[in-house]
Amino acid sequence: MALAGTRTIFLIVIGISSALNNVQVLQPADLSISVPRLGEVLLSWKPNPIPDPETYLVKYNVVIKTPMQEEQYTTRHTKTKRTIALHRGLSAQICAVYYHRGKELARSQWAHVELPPPPGSEGTSITNLSCVVYAEVSNKVALDCCWLAGQEAPEDIQYFLFYRYKMYLEECQEYHMDQDEKRHTGCHFSNTHINIMKGSNIVIYINGSSKSSIIKPFDQLFDPNNIERINPPMNVTVLVKKDTLYVQWMKPISLLPNPCFLYEINISECLTGNSKLLRVEAVSMQIPMDSSGRHSVQVRAGGRELCGKSKQWSAWSQPVYTEEPQLSSVVLRLSLFHGALAVVILLCAVLCMRFQLCGRLFPQVPAPRNPFKDLLTDNEEPKEGELEVISYVEVLDSDVRAE
């Protein structure tokens, strides 16, 4: 019985293969390519004939190549579109594949089509394009881009930027100029239709104009999750209580919820400059801290892979101090002590001068007499040129007696 069943399945497969061999597997016909919107390519072709729709399934293998990337995928439809950079052109190829119960039975030859790059002089398109998106206070998403002029760009060139997100297309709202105020080198959109959370690609398209040459356009795709610039955390507060530092803050201005962020806290001691870096996932923390010193605290936010691919950290928040910018308690005590000591010394000096206490308390001690000084003085002979003084002592009582 098992052998008979195997033969039956084998005969069915042979019958299907024979039926398929009787049908010529044609490559997709009338393959065409078009660009309905900026950065979007549309491929279309005629469906392949199916001998028995209930038995066979036709799928199409699609390969799209550009000088920067290659994409392969399978579709059951006869139309397919992709968002892709087109400034260097592309080529596409499609083949039809017949399946039965999930097994491939046969495939057609490849059909080819090409989209040439847009016209323009080489070296005139912009270079070094960089873009960021970030949430504003109004929960609108802003877009900033900057670029450099091409090396072969003429002097009178002027560039113009357009962004497309899904069905929305808009030219730059506010251009930034170079140092000479002649050429656009940046663009700012204060309000866009970009949704950071859904992650559809943003198409940036920049063309140019010049009287001397044809400017080659440039386009590039950006994933909002990869280029999001996170805002700093808000309302950072600190409190020192019983030798414990408490820090609390609010999540950055963003359309993403709080679990999408992690935080770094930089705690720096103002007197010594020693700092400590901590990383947490919550919006508050507490650590043991010496309350006698003054510290500054800064917080910044980063994205988590839970909600996106952004690896950029925000700027640090403004420093918040554990106390008002003034002398700490230890320095204040030392200052008061030295001040009081100076007052006492000054008061003692005034009292000494007023009542001559220093002379009474510390009388001057006379110097000891030198016994050799008089002896040496009496035996000294007068020097040359000096007058000799002779003293006579009259003894009156002796004279009277003699008479």
C-alpha positions in Angstrom: 0.0 0.0 0.0 2.8 2.4 0.8 4.5 1.6 -2.4 1.4 2.2 -4.4 0.9 5.6 -2.7 4.4 6.6 -3.5 3.9 5.6 -7.1 0.7 7.7 -7.2 2.5 10.8 -5.9 5.4 10.2 -8.3 3.0 9.9 -11.2 1.2 13.1 -10.2 4.5 15.0 -10.0 5.5 13.6 -13.4 2.2 14.6 -14.8 2.5 18.1 -13.5 6.1 18.4 -14.8 5.0 17.1 -18.2 2.1 19.5 -18.3 4.5 22.4 -17.4 7.0 21.2 -20.0 4.3 21.6 -22.6 3.9 25.2 -21.6 6.6 27.6 -22.6 7.9 29.6 -19.5 8.2 33.1 -20.9 10.1 35.9 -19.3 8.0 38.9 -18.0 7.0 41.0 -21.0 6.8 44.7 -21.5 9.0 45.4 -18.5 9.1 49.2 -17.9 10.5 51.6 -15.4 9.4 55.0 -14.3 9.9 57.6 -11.5 6.5 58.8 -10.2 7.9 60.7 -7.3 11.3 61.9 -6.0 13.4 58.9 -5.1 10.8 56.4 -6.0 11.1 53.9 -8.9 8.2 51.9 -10.3 8.6 48.6 -12.2 5.7 47.1 -14.1 5.3 44.2 -16.6 2.7 41.9 -18.1 1.7 38.8 -16.1 2.9 35.4 -17.2 0.3 32.9 -18.5 -0.6 30.2 -16.0 -1.8 26.9 -17.5 -3.7 25.9 -14.4 -4.2 28.7 -11.7 -5.4 26.1 -9.2 -2.3 24.0 -9.6 0.5 26.4 -10.3 1.7 29.6 -8.6 3.8 32.3 -10.3 6.1 34.5 -8.4 8.6 37.1 -9.7 12.2 37.5 -8.5 13.2 41.1 -8.6 16.8 42.5 -8.5 17.5 46.2 -8.4 21.1 47.5 -8.6 22.6 50.9 -8.2 26.3 51.8 -7.9 25.8 52.1 -4.1 23.5 49.1 -3.3 21.7 46.0 -4.5 18.3 44.7 -3.4 16.6 41.4 -4.1 13.1 40.3 -3.2 10.1 38.3 -4.5 6.6 39.5 -5.3 3.4 38.0 -6.7 2.3 41.3 -8.3 3.2 42.6 -11.7 4.0 46.1 -10.2 6.5 47.0 -7.6 8.0 50.2 -6.3 11.0 51.0 -4.2 12.4 54.2 -2.6 15.9 54.5 -3.7 18.6 57.1 -4.6 18.5 57.6 -8.3 21.2 60.2 -9.1 23.5 57.5 -10.4 20.9 55.5 -12.3 19.9 51.9 -11.8 19.3 48.6 -13.5 16.6 46.1 -12.8 15.9 42.5 -13.8 12.9 40.2 -13.3 12.3 36.5 -13.9 9.1 34.4 -13.5 9.2 31.3 -11.2 6.5 28.6 -11.2 5.7 26.8 -8.0 3.6 23.8 -7.0 2.9 23.2 -3.3 5.8 25.4 -2.3 8.3 23.6 -4.6 10.0 25.4 -7.5 9.3 23.7 -10.8 10.7 26.0 -13.4 11.8 29.6 -14.1 12.0 31.9 -17.0 14.9 33.9 -18.5 15.7 37.3 -16.9 14.1 40.5 -18.3 16.3 43.6 -18.0 15.6 47.3 -17.9 17.8 50.3 -17.0 17.2 53.9 -15.8 20.1 56.2 -16.8 21.4 58.8 -14.4 20.0 62.3 -14.8 22.0 64.7 -17.0 24.5 67.1 -15.7 28.2 68.0 -15.5 30.3 65.8 -13.3 31.5 67.4 -10.1 28.8 70.0 -10.0 26.4 68.2 -7.6 26.7 68.8 -3.8 28.9 66.7 -1.6 29.0 65.7 2.1 25.3 65.9 2.7 24.4 65.6 6.4 20.9 65.8 7.9 19.3 65.5 11.4 15.8 65.5 12.7 14.6 66.5 16.2 11.4 67.3 18.0 10.4 70.9 18.8 8.5 72.1 21.9 5.3 71.9 19.9 6.0 68.2 19.2 6.6 69.1 15.5 9.6 67.4 13.9 12.2 69.8 12.5 14.8 68.9 9.8 18.2 70.4 9.3 20.6 69.6 6.5 24.0 71.0 5.4 26.3 70.3 2.4 29.3 71.4 0.4 29.4 72.6 -3.2 30.9 70.3 -5.8 34.5 70.7 -6.7 33.6 71.6 -10.3 30.7 73.8 -9.4 30.7 77.1 -11.3 30.8 80.5 -9.5 27.2 81.4 -10.2 25.7 78.0 -9.0 22.8 78.0 -6.7 21.5 74.9 -5.0 17.9 74.1 -4.0 16.7 71.4 -1.6 13.5 69.3 -1.5 12.5 66.7 1.0 9.9 63.9 0.4 8.3 61.8 3.1 5.7 59.4 1.9 3.3 61.6 -0.1 4.6 64.9 1.2 7.0 67.0 -0.9 8.3 70.4 0.1 11.1 72.8 -0.8 13.4 74.2 1.9 11.6 76.7 4.2 14.8 78.5 5.3 18.2 78.4 3.5 21.5 79.0 5.1 24.1 80.9 3.1 27.9 80.5 2.9 30.3 83.2 4.2 30.1 85.2 1.1 26.2 85.2 1.2 26.1 83.9 -2.3 25.4 80.2 -2.2 23.0 77.9 -0.3 24.9 75.5 2.0 22.2 74.5 4.4 18.5 74.2 5.0 16.1 74.3 8.0 12.5 73.0 8.2 10.9 74.0 11.5 7.8 71.9 10.7 7.7 68.7 8.7 5.4 65.7 8.2 8.1 63.3 9.3 7.2 60.7 11.9 10.2 59.5 13.7 8.4 56.5 15.3 7.3 54.9 12.0 10.7 55.0 10.3 9.8 55.5 6.6 12.8 56.8 4.7 13.2 60.5 4.1 14.3 61.4 0.5 16.5 64.5 0.3 16.9 65.8 -3.3 19.2 68.8 -4.2 19.5 70.2 -7.6 21.1 73.4 -8.9 21.0 76.1 -11.5 23.8 77.9 -13.4 24.1 80.0 -16.6 27.3 78.3 -17.6 26.6 74.5 -17.1 24.0 71.9 -16.4 24.1 71.0 -12.7 23.9 67.3 -11.8 21.2 66.6 -9.1 21.9 64.6 -6.0 19.5 62.5 -3.8 20.0 60.5 -0.6 17.8 58.5 1.7 17.8 58.8 5.5 16.2 56.7 8.1 14.7 59.1 10.8 15.7 56.7 13.6 19.3 56.9 12.5 19.6 60.7 12.2 17.5 61.8 15.2 19.2 64.4 17.4 17.9 63.9 20.9 17.1 66.9 22.9 18.7 67.3 26.4 16.6 66.3 29.4 14.4 69.0 31.0 13.9 70.4 34.5 16.9 68.8 36.2 16.6 69.3 40.0 19.1 68.3 42.8 18.8 68.0 46.6 21.3 66.9 49.2 19.7 65.5 52.3 21.5 63.4 55.1 24.6 62.9 52.9 22.5 61.6 50.0 22.3 63.3 46.6 18.9 63.1 44.9 18.7 64.0 41.2 15.5 64.1 39.1 14.6 65.2 35.6 12.1 65.0 32.8 12.5 63.1 29.5 13.6 65.1 26.4 11.1 66.8 24.2 10.4 63.9 21.8 7.6 62.0 20.2 9.1 58.8 21.7 8.0 57.6 25.2 10.3 57.6 28.2 11.3 53.9 27.9 13.0 54.7 24.6 15.7 56.7 26.4 18.6 56.0 28.8 20.5 58.7 30.7 24.0 59.6 31.7 24.6 61.8 34.8 27.9 63.7 35.3 28.5 64.8 38.9 31.5 67.1 39.4 32.9 68.4 42.7 33.5 72.1 42.3 36.4 72.5 44.6 38.6 69.6 43.4 37.2 69.1 39.9 36.7 65.3 40.4 33.8 64.0 38.5 31.7 60.8 38.4 29.7 59.5 35.4 26.7 57.3 36.0 24.2 55.6 33.6 20.6 54.9 34.4 17.3 54.0 32.6 15.0 55.8 35.1 14.4 59.6 35.3 15.7 59.9 38.9 18.6 58.6 41.0 20.1 58.9 44.4 23.7 58.2 45.6 25.7 58.8 48.8 27.3 62.2 48.7 29.5 64.4 51.0 27.2 67.3 51.9 30.0 69.6 53.0 31.2 70.3 49.4 29.4 71.9 46.4 28.7 69.8 43.3 27.4 70.4 39.8 25.1 67.9 38.1 24.5 67.6 34.3 22.3 65.0 32.5 22.1 63.9 28.9 19.9 61.4 27.0 20.6 58.7 24.5 18.3 56.5 22.4 17.8 52.8 23.1 17.6 50.1 20.5 14.1 49.3 21.9 12.6 52.2 19.9 15.2 53.0 17.2 18.7 52.8 15.9 20.0 56.2 16.9 23.3 56.1 18.7 23.7 59.8 19.2 23.7 61.3 22.7 22.0 64.6 23.3 23.9 67.7 24.5 24.4 68.0 28.3 21.8 69.9 30.2 22.8 73.1 31.9 24.7 72.5 35.1 22.6 72.5 38.3 24.3 73.0 41.7 23.7 71.3 45.0 23.4 74.8 46.5 23.3 78.4 45.3 26.6 79.7 43.8 28.1 80.9 47.1 30.8 79.9 49.6 30.3 76.4 51.1 29.7 76.0 54.8 33.3 75.0 55.6 34.8 77.9 53.7 32.3 80.2 55.4 33.2 79.0 58.9 36.9 79.5 58.2 36.3 83.0 56.9 34.3 83.9 60.0 37.1 82.5 62.3 39.8 84.4 60.5 37.7 87.6 60.6 37.1 87.3 64.3 40.8 86.6 65.0 41.7 89.7 63.0 39.2 91.9 65.0 40.7 90.6 68.3 44.3 91.4 67.2 43.3 94.8 66.1 41.5 95.5 69.4 44.5 94.5 71.4 46.7 96.8 69.4 44.4 99.7 70.0 44.3 99.1 73.7 48.1 98.8 74.0 48.5 102.1 72.2 45.8 103.9 74.3 47.0 102.8 77.8 50.6 102.1 77.0 50.1 98.6 78.3 53.0 97.2 76.3 55.5 99.4 78.1 54.1 98.5 81.5 53.8 94.9 80.8 57.2 94.6 79.1 59.6 97.3 80.6 62.9 97.9 78.8 65.8 96.0 80.4 69.1 98.2 80.7 72.1 96.9 78.9 75.0 95.5 81.3 77.9 97.9 82.0 81.3 97.1 80.4 84.0 97.4 83.1 86.8 97.7 80.5 85.2 100.6 78.7 86.3 103.2 81.4 89.7 101.8 81.7 90.4 101.9 78.1 89.0 105.5 77.9 91.3 106.8 80.7 94.5 105.4 79.3 93.9 106.7 75.9 96.4 109.4 74.8 95.2 112.4 72.9 95.5 112.0 69.3 97.5 114.5 67.2 95.5 117.6 66.5 93.3 117.2 69.5 93.3 119.6 72.5 94.3 118.1 75.9 92.1 119.3 78.7 93.7 119.3 82.1 91.5 119.5 85.2 92.8 121.0 88.4 91.2 120.3 91.7 92.0 122.8 94.4 92.0 121.6 97.9 91.1 124.7 99.9 91.3 123.2 103.3 95.0 122.2 102.7 96.0 125.7 101.7 94.4 127.3 104.7 96.2 125.0 107.0 99.5 125.8 105.5 99.1 129.5 106.1 
